[in-house]
């Protein structure tokens, strides 16, 4: 499986996430090439906070998306979400080798500093500025990012309760992107509560969804995974 998309951090991240989502273990050299590509974007012009992993010129020209296909129209959100997702991918890729990655450490420290700043201005612990950015933070935490701070993941998930719209979805939080995180951490109490709330909507959508693209296939597989977790 080829992980690296030449000239695109966004597409490389997407391919790593896809392999992880479907339980595919790429060959060692593929993993190393993907790590090198992501690490090469450390501190790149336009990187979020200046010390994370920056999008390429090609990425900035094209419209980018979350793993589940939601568009990212805001430049700041685009940069932040890709910074969190890049860190997440490096953690996943590095699991078998356990190398110390100075660039990842620097990016994590920078992101943590901004998190602490958000908390100081009144944001609940374990959350960030908006719904999509908060989900990317949670996805980073879910694979072990942020060290001890990751203990705040369950408490952060509690904010979903305040954004219920009564329809099985959440205001401000993109449904499928949020669900992708919840499926990974379904053992956490607040994740299980959120999934229980969303189950009726999952049942409706899985009946209507026709997998006609990569994103729609992922969405259907994600819905099936969530529904199967009920038993």
Secondary structure, DSSP 8 states (H G I E B T S, - for coil): -----TT-HHHHHHHHHHHHHTT----HHHHHHHHHHHHTTBT-TT-GGGTSB---HHHHHS--B-TT--B---HHHHHHHHHHHHHHHHHHHTTTT----HHHHHHHHHHHHHHHHHHHTT--TT--SSHHHHHHHHHHHHTTTTGGGGGGHHHHHGGGGGGB-SSSSBSSS-HHHHHHHHHHTTTSHHHHHHHHHHHHHHHHHHHH----SHHHHHHHHHHHHHHHTT-
